[in-house]
Structure formats: structure tokens, C-alpha cells
Amino acid sequence: MARRSTSRQRTSTVLAAIAALLFTLQAQVPAQAPLNLYGRGATGANGVVAAAKPEASRAGIDILRMGGNAVDAAVATGFALGVLEPNASGIGGGGFMVIKLAGMKEAVVIDFRPTAPAAATADMYTLDERGRAVGNASVEGGLASAVPGEVKGLLYALDQYGSKKLSRAQVIQPAIDWAERGVPVTVNLAQIIKDNFGKLTRFENGLAIYAKDGFPPEVGDTIVNKDLANTLRAIQARGADAIYAGDIAGRIVAENRKRGGILTLDDLAGYQVKVRKPVTGSYRGYTLVTAPPPSGGTHVLQLLNILEHAGVAALGDRSAAAAHLWAEACKLVFADRTAYSADPDFVHVPYTGLASKDYAKTLAALIKPDAVMKSPAAGDPSRYESGSTTHFSVMDKDGNMVAVTKTINMFFASGVVVPGTGIIMGDDMDDFELKPGSANSIQPGKRMLSSMSPTLVLDPQGRPFMALGSPGATRIIPTLAQVISNVIDRGMPIQAAISAPRLYQGRTGSLSMEGRYSINAYNGLVALGHTVTVAPDYDATFGGVHAVLFDHAAKTLHGGADPRRDGQAAGF
């Protein structure tokens, strides 16, 4: 028996050595070849757009070439992405835009997040024993959809902050051209359609657009959406009224209610864009300007504040000690997010306390370098009070900055496509807490909590420095903080900062890290007591950061795009 036990031990040791070797090799060799890790970035003296599709980036650049400003380019990019990346955003959803033009003393945030219909209630879903909606009703079908805000939000930005040199029709035209020409099916898009084909089949209208001979399209095919092209033409002619009143609004309501939803024409007509004051903070001398609740920007600031107090910049890049600090700080941030964040028009959100340096100091003191927190409770930020998805960033030579994150929520959202319009209805209702009693519980007209965190960064001299954001649900918050830290703490160029490996830790559960972390970091984290899961080298669940950085010394703009998605920057 002793001899057999020794043999087993030796086998176990050998297997462990092989696993360690494979992990090390995985960290050294780019995975999923021929994944394009390079050629994602772009430079320009006049302007740069970084978006989740190269065609969308070029649409924005074309608008800049025509004399438009960064907002004009952002709106054109936004409408184009709704066509080119239909799985992630579009007319049936909404988002947040942060704008700081060169002549503006303060930035503004345009909140065009969807809202709960007037008939919505805190207990509108029947929940199973896990607290999820029975029949997937919060993510599929009519009851999953809120009142969309995208068209009103993009057009409000254009009307209020655009250059006035270009017409609404000119800015929307690139999106129409792609809808008629056909969207190229990439490896990424082909897989997403296959993964969601059952949903599209259940709500059959989408098959006329996203199927080929009854099957998912293959790489190299094109997706033509003439109905969406016609809808966009209606927006060219009538503005937001084309969606929120009249024939298209009637079609949206009819299809939503046919699929079990509760939207009404009054819900659409009553939707309002909110203009909010951004949350501002600092990290090592750089000023951060980001979207307030119900967005997640406050928690990006909170996370960076904790890390600044805890001294992450002095720790080895992607070392076990640094990764441990990131993980523990994330736990504290997500505990507070769950407890406090919601629509500030309905509940008090102590966001100045959450973003406070003094509050972050108290949280940083809870982190032990040699111990792992299991399930931290929320803190008390009120004591420090005073009085799936896409992202794109735009910056021009004049220092105009725009960061936009928008979504229809899950890939292909509710699965409901409105006949004759090409519009996919979002499933943003799932971002509410589905039972009563939470700050983020459902109320009529309320905006659901979001992790979307479009962010602008000013350098220590107060000059435009960086615009960035990401999709990725709750992973958005640590993803953006890691990219900002990579640039400021590690001195990385923007593309390298985006491509660098990432980690994610929720309030509870395992620490997830991409495979390019070293075996030494992995072993060190396990030794500290972390449960670590290793994701693929370039894992799409870790977000898709698109950013622009202004190098003032060289008078050059640098765009970076994420190899985890289909993004590519463009400049001129």
C-alpha cells in the first residue's frame, strides 16, 4: 500500500509539473492564433476614433475629415455601431456619454439609459428558488424590454454639442450605408450569432436578418438589414420622433406586447434624456471625470482610490502581491456597489462619499497583505458625504473628448426584432434587482443600475489626456481601473495597456485571471488562500476597452483597441 501511495504521489507531482509548464507556456505565447494582437491601434495629428468595429471607427474619422467635431464623430460612430455590432447595442437600448469640449469649463454626462415602463412593478417577475425570473422572462421576450433611450440620447448630444457644420442626415448616413451594403461576419460575430441562435429562432423575426438558409451565417458572409436602413432614414428625416411617435413607435409597442411585454405609446413618448453632472476624482495627480449613478463610474474612482492608498504602483507589475491587492479592493468596491448604487432620481446614492479619498483610506486599511477576505460587508460612505455592451472614444486635435458606452444588455438582448424596422429590443430590465426591497428594485420610470463607466482623464496640467471605456458588465469597473493604472503607474502605451492581461474579483467567489499572468503570481495567490480560475489568454468576458490618449509632447493622438473583441482604432 505504501508503494502504491508513493506511485500516486509521484504521478500527482508529475501532473502538477506538466500543468505548471503549460501555464507558463500559455503566459508566454499569444493564444488563439491567428488572433491579431497588433495593428489595433492608430495615431493621428487631427483626430482618433477607437471603436469596437474598424468600420465604425472609420465612420467617425470620415465625419472629422468633413469638418465635424468630436461629438459629431461620436454620434456617427454610435449609429454605425448599432448596425455593425447589432449583438451589443442599437436603437432598442441606451447608454451614457461623457463630453468635454475644449471650450467647456466642466464636462457633462448625457444619461440615455432605458427606463422601466409605467406598468412595471417591483414584483413583476415570478422568481425561482435562485431568485431568477421564471422562463428567463427578464432577459428574453417582451417583458425583458425597457423604454429605449439610444436615439434620443445620440441626437440630443448632436443637437446640443455638435459642430452644427454637418446635418443630422450626414452624420447618420454611414450607418445607412452599412445596413444596405451588409455587415461583414467576423469570427467573433459568427460565434455570437451561433451562441444566440436559439433565442433568435424563438422570436422568429430576426431569422430574416441573422440567418442564411435557416442556419447561422459563416465567417465571410454579410448581414444586410434593409429594414434598419429604412428606420435610420426615418430618423434622418424626422429626428427622434421617428422612433418615439408614429408608425415605428406603434410597431415597437405592438411587437413588445405580442411577446408578453408592457410597453405603451405613452412610455415611448414620455422618455427623457437626463443631463447629469459627472463624478470627478483623481489618481496620482491625474483628474478623472466619469459618469455618476446609475452608471458605474463612481466605483472606478473608488477602486483607484483604494489602490492609491494601498500603494499598488510600488508593487511588481502583475505580481502576486499586486494581484492580491486588486482582488481585495474589488471585493470592497462590489460590496458597496450592491448596497448603495441605483438611480439617484429615486434613491439617495452617497456617491461623493463613495468617491472620497478619506473613505478609500478606511477601506484600504481593511486589506491585509497576507490574508484573504471572504465576504466583506458594505462600508459607510455617508460619513464622507459633502453637500454585453460596446464602448467607443473620440478625441481631436483641439482637445475635444467624448467617451460613450451603450448597450442592449445581453448579446442580441431580448431576441425580439420588431417587424419591418430591423430594431432589436433590449433586455435591460434584467439589470434591476428582481425582488422588492433593494435600492435597485424596479419602479416605474426608474433607470436600472449599470456598470457602464465612460471616463475621461486629464493630465496633471489639466489638459485632455485620455478617453476610455469598456463593455463587460460588472467587469467593466476593474477593467477600466487596470488600464488606467497600466498607463499611469506602469507607463505603458495605450495599446499595450489595453492588451495587458487582466483579472477580476467580485464581492465573493473565485479570482479569475487571464492565462498570461505568470505561474509565480498564480502560485503566490493560491498560497495566500485565493481560489483562482485561469481564463483564456485574451478572454472576451474581460471587456473590450477602446481608448484615445493625447501625447502633448509629440502633439499626437494615439488610439487603442481591444484584441478581445473586433475593435480597431482609426486616425488622421
N, C-alpha and C positions, 0 to 999 in steps of 0.2 A: 504493500500500500504506500509506503514511504517513497519507493522508487517511482510508482505511478504518479504520485503527487508532485515529485520533483520534475518529472517529464512535463506535466501540465504547466508547472510554473515556468519552465524553460520555453514552452510553446507560447505562453502568455507574454513572456518577455520579448520573444522574437516578434510576435504580432504587434506589440506596443512599439518596438523599434521601427518596424515597417510603417506603422501609422504615422509616427513622428517624422520619418523620412518623407513620406508622401505629403504631409502637411507642409514641411519645409520647401519641397519642390513646388508645391502649389503656390506658396507665397512668393516664389522667385520667378515663375514662368507665367506670362499672361494666359489666362484660361479662355476657353470657348473660342479659340481661333476659328475663323479669321476676324474676330471682334476688332473693330477699328478703335484702338485706344488713342490714336494720334490723328492729326488733321481735323480735330473737333473745334479747335479754337480759331480765332480770327483777329486781325488787327486792322485798325483804320485811323486815319487822321481826322476824319469828319464825323463818323458815327459808327456804332456797332450795335447789332441786334443779336441776342442769343436766345434761341427758342428750341422747343422740343422737336421740331422738324426743320431741316435745312431750307425747304421751300417757304416756310413761314418766315424764317429769318430774312430770306431774300426779299419777300414781300415788304417787310418793314424797311429794309435798306432802299428798295425802289422808291418808297414814299419819301425817305430822307433825300434821295437824289433829286426828287421832283420839287424840293424846297420845303417839305413838311418838317415839323419839329418832332421831338421825341414822343409826344403824345399822339400825334397823327400816326407815326410809325407803330406805336404800341397798339392802337385801335385796329390798324390794318392787320397787324400780326395776330391779334386776338380773333378777329373774324376768320382769318385764314386758318388758324389752328382748329377752329370749330369744324372745318371741312377736312383738313389734312390729318387731324388726330381725333376722329369722331368718337373714339372709345373713351376719351378723357375729359373733353369739355365741349361746350356748344351752347346753342340758343336755349336749351332746356335746363341750363344750370346757372351758375353765378360765381362770384369771387370777390377779390379785393385788389385795389390798385393804389399804390403809393406814388405820388407825384411831387417832385421838387424841381421846378423850373429855375433857371439861373436868376431870374428877377424876383423870385418868391422868397420872402423872409422866413416863412415856415412852410413845411411840406403839408400836404393834405392826403387823407385817405378816403377813397371812394369805396364804400361798402355796398356791393351789389349781390350780397349773399341772398339766396332764396328765403322765403318766409313761409311759415305754416299757414295753410288755408284757414279761413274764418270758421269752418266747421270742425277744425282739429281740436282734439281734447287730450288731456294727459294720459287717459286710459283707452285711447282709440284702438290699440292693438291688443289682441289676445296673446298672452305670453306663455311660453312653455316653461318647464322647470329650470331651464338655464337662463331665463329672462329674455329670450329671443322671441321675435314675433312669429306666431304660428303661420305656417305656409310661406315663410320668407316675405311676409306682406310689407315689411318696412324697406325691403331692398328690391323687390320685383313687383311689377303691376302698378295699377293706378294709385293705390293708397301710399305708395312709396314716394310720390312726387309732391314737391312743394311748389310755391309760386316762383317761377324762374325770374332771375334778375339780370342775366347777361346783356341783353340788347339795350335795356335802359341804362345799365352801368357804362358800357362802352361808349354809347352815344352821348351820355352826359359828360364824360371825360372829353370827348371830341368837341362838343359844343362850348364847354367852359374853359378848356385849357389847350385846345388845338391851335394851330398857327393861323387859321382862317384863310390860308393860302390855297388849300385844297378842299374840294367839296366832299360831302358825305359819300356821294356816288364814287368818286375817285378812290377814296380810302377803302370802300367795301369791294371794289371791282376785282382785286386779286383773288379774293375768296370765291367769287362767282366763277372766275376763270378756272380755278382748280376743281370746283364742283362739276363743271361741264367737261373739262379735259380728262379728269379722272385722277384719283389719288393713287400713287404707286404703293403696292402692297409690299412692305418690307418684311424681313424675318420676324421682327418684333410684332408688327401689326397682324401678320398671318397667325402667329401663335395666340395672340389675344382674341382674335375672332374665333379660332378653334376652341379656346377655353370657354368662350361665352356663347357658343353656337346653340346650345340647348335653350338658353334664355331667349335668344333671337327667334328661335323656332317656335317657342311657346307663344310669343306675341308676334305673329307671323308677318306683320307689315315690313319688318326690317329685312326679311329674306330677299325682297326685290332689289335691295341695295347691296347687302353684305353677303350674298350667296352667289355662287356661279354654278348653274345647272343643278341647284339644290344642295350644293356642298360648299364648305368654306373655301374662299379663294386661296390660291397658291402664291408664293413669292414670285413677283414679276407681273402678276395681274394688276389691273387697275379697277378702282371703285368709282363709278360715275354716279353722281347724285343730282340729277336734273331738277328734282322737286326742291331740294335745298337751294339750288341756284335761283329758282323762281322766288322762293321765300326771301332770299337775300336781295333780289331785285325789288321786291315789295318794300323792304327796309330802305333801300336806296331812295325810293320814291316817296314813302310816307313816314320814314323815321320809325320811332318806337311804336307808334300807333298801329303799324302793320302787324305787330305781334300781340299787343295788349288790348286791341279792339278790332272789331270787324271779322271778316271771314276766317282768317287764320286763328284768331282767338277762339272763335266758335268751334273750329276743328280740334283745337287743343282740348277744350273742355269736353267735347263730345267723346273723344277717344279716351280721355282720362276717366270719365265716368263709366264708359263702356267696360273699362278694365278694373272697375271697383273703386275708383278714386272719388274725391270730394271737391275738386276744383270747380270754381264758378267763374262766370264772366266778370263778376264784381271783384273777385280775388285778383284777376289779371289787371283790370282797370285801376285797382287801388294800390298796386305795387309802387313803392317809393324807394329811390336810391337814398342812402344815408351818407352824408359827408361828415367824417369824424376827424378829430384831432389825433395825430399819431402819438404813440408812446415813444419817448426818447430815453436814451441811456448812453452809457459809454463803456468802452472796453479798452483799457491800456492807452488812453488818450484819444481814441477814435470815437466819434459820435455815431450812434446807431439810431435810425429812425424807422419805425416799423408799425405794422397795423395793430390796433388795440382790439380788445374783445369785441365781438365773439371770435376774432382771429387768434392765432397762437403766438403773435409776435412778442407779447409780454413775457412769455415763458422762454423765448430765445434769449432775451435780455437777462432774465432771472438765472438761467443756466450759465451764461457767460459771467455774470456777477459772482456766482458761487466759485467758478473755476478761477477767476481772477484772485479772489481772496485766498483760495487754496493753493495758488502758485503753480498751476498746470504748465505755464510757459517754461518753468525751470526743470521740468521732468523730461526724461528722454522721449523723443518722438515715437509714439506707438509702443512705448514700454509697458510692462505690466502695471507699474505704479501709475502712469498716466491713464491707462485704460480703466484701472480701478477707480480713480478719481472721477472720470467721466461717468462711469456706471452709477456710482453712489450719488453723484449730483443729479443725474437723471431721475433716480428714484424719488428724491425730494421734490423736484420740479413737477413730476407727474402726480404726486400726492396732492400738491396744491392745485394743480390744474383740475383734477377731479372734484375737489371740494369747492372751488370758487369761480371758475370761469364759465361764462354764459353770456347771453345777450344783455348788455348793460342798460338797454331800454326797459328791461323787465325786472332785473335783479341788480343789487349793488355788487359790483366787482371791484375788489380793492387793488386795482392794477398799479397804482402808484406805489403801494406797499410791496406788491409782488416784484416790482422792478427796482426796489430800493437797494442801494449798496449796503446799508446798515442791516436790513433784513437778511440779505445774502450772507453777511458775516456770521449771523447766528446760525444759519443753515450749514455753512462751511465748517463750523465748529463741531457739528454732529458727525462729520466724516472722519473715520479712523483709518490710518494707513494700513493697518493690519487686521481689520475686521470688516465683515460684510453685513450690511443692514438687511433684514428680511422683508419687512413691510412697514415702512415709515408712515407715521400719521402726518396729516396736513399740519403746517405751521400756523402762525397767527400774523399774517401780513398787515392786518388792520391797525396794529400798533405803530406801523411805519407809514401810515397814510398821511398825506398832506393834501389841506383844502382839496381712388386713384387719381385725376387732377393733372394740371400742367402749370408750368411757370415760364415766363419769359422776361427778359430785362433789356432795356434800351437806354443808351446814353449817346449824347452827341458832343461835338467839339465845344459847344457853348456851355457845357456843364448841365444841360437838362437831363434829368434822371427819372426813369419810370420803372417800377417793378410791379408785375402783375401775376397773381396766382388765381387760377379759375378752375372750375371742376363741374362735372355732372355726378360726382361721387364715385361709385364703383365703376369698373370698366363696363361700358355700354349700359351703365346705370340701371334704370327700371326695366329695360328691354322693350319698352313701349315706344314705337315710332308712330308719329301722327301721320295718317294717310294724306298724301298729296302735298306734304310740306318738307319731308326729309328730316324733321326735328326728332331727336331722341330726348325723351323726357327724363330728367334726373331722378335720382333716388336719395336726395339729401335728407329726407325725413329720418333716415336711419342714424343721422348724426345727433339726434336728440337722445336724451335718456328716455327709454321707452316706458318707464313707470313714473307715477307721480312722486313728488317729494324732493326732487333734485333741483338745483339751480338751473340745470339744463333740461328740465322736463318740458313737454310740449305745451304751448299756449297759442291761441290764435294770433297770427301776425308776428310771431316771435321768430328771430333768426337762430338757427341751430349753432352750437359750438363748433368751431373749426380749428384745425391745426395749421391752416394756410397762413404763411408768415412772410409776405413780400417785405423786403428790407432794403433800406438804403444806408450806406456808410459814408461818413465824411472823415477826411483825414484830420490830424491834429491842428492843421491850419484852418479847418473849416471848409475845405474845398471838396467838391464831389470826388469820391474815391471808388465806391463800389455799389452796384445794384445787383441783388441776387434773390433767389427764392427756389422752391422745390415742391414737387408733389410728394406723396408718400404717407399720407395720413399722419398718425402721431410721430412717425419717424422724421417728419419734416423738422421738428424742433431741434433735436440733437444733430441732425444732418447739417442744418444751416450753421449752427454753433461750431461744428467741427470744421467746416470750410472757412468760416471767419477766423477761427484760431489758426488754421493752416497758413493763412495769408499773413496775419498779424504776428503770431507767435513764432512761426517757423520760416517766414519769409518766402513762402512758395509762390511761384507764378500762378495766376488764376486757374489755368488748365490743370496744372499739377495738383493744386489744392482740391479741385473737383474730383480728379481721378483717384486721389489717395484713398486707401481702404478706410472703411467706416465701421462703427459699432453702434449698437442700440440696446438700451436697457429701459424697460418700463418700470412702473412702480414695484411690480413683483415679477416673478418668472425668471427665465434664464437670460444671460447676457449673450447677445448674438453679435458675431463679428465676421467680417468678410475674410476669406481664406488667405489674403495677402498679409495679414498680421503674422508676425514671426512665431515660431514654436516656443521661443523663450517667453514671449508675452502670454501665450496660451497657457503654458505650464505655470507661470507665475500667478495668473488669475485663478487657476484651479487650486493652487496651493493656498491661496487666500480664502478659499471657500466658495468661489463663484461657480455656478453651473453654466458652462459655456457651450454654445452651439456654433458651429462653423458653417457659414453660408458660402455660396459660390463666390468666386473672386470679384466679379462685377455683377452684383445682385440687384435686379430692378426694384426689389422691395425696399432698398435703401435710398430711394428717391431718384430724382433727376434734376440736379442743380444746373441752372442756366444763369450766368452772371456776366457782368461787364465791369472792368476795372480801368480806372483812368491813371496812367503813368504821366504825372505832370512834368517830370524831368525830361522825358522824351516827347512830350506833347502827343502821346499816342494812346488810343483806346484799345484794350485787349478783351476779347470775348472768350468765354469758356463754356463748353457744353459737355453734358454728362455721357460717358460711354455706356452707362447702364440703360440708356434709352436711345432714341433715334436722333437726338439733338445735334445741332451744329450751328456755330455762330457764323455771322457774315458781317463784313465791314467794308468801308470805302474811305 
